[in-house]
Amino acid sequence: MSENSQGAATKTTGSMPPFPTGDSTDSFLGIEAVALDQKGRVMLPKDMRDVLTHPRYGGSRRFYVNVAKRGRYMAVFAYPEMEWKRRLGESENGARLSQPMRERLSTGGAYMELDQTGRLRLTDYQIRSAQLIPRGRVAVVGVQDHIEIWDEPRYSICKEEGFKE
């Protein structure tokens, strides 16, 4: 355990922490309600876009975007490309998950890049699966190593229920 320049504790193994430290420079934090435009784009909050410049994420503006169930509802999950590859075991040690598990995690997903204004485009499949409403409000939620995009009312319900099934 060591400290960064702001005095926050950091955990390291080799050159890269195994997970975000909770320091605001390497973690996606906060909740913000934003519009989902008619083309399926969501403007990520500036503080979340700034996290992508952290060495942990290599400065890439690419995300692996997919849908998953959390609580009773589906949401869009967006992982920075390097974090997604780390989760699949494709990074430093080259280890890989079994093929069936990789297929399960990858079905319906896509790599998407932020546009010049910081918007993330969602596929029609992702919008339908998460029951997002074009031109509606979505909750963009920072969850340490990834971002979740929820239909705003459903997020409130799930949060009240403690994300129970």
Secondary structure, DSSP 8 states (H G I E B T S, - for coil): -EE-TTS-EE--BTTB-SS--S-TTTSB--EEEEEB-TTSEEE--HHHHHHTTSGGGTT--EEEEEEEEETTEEEEEEEEHHHHHHHTT-STT-----HHHHHHHHTT-EEEE--TTSEEE--HHHHHHTT--TTSEEEEEEEBTEEEEEEHHHHHHHHHTTT--
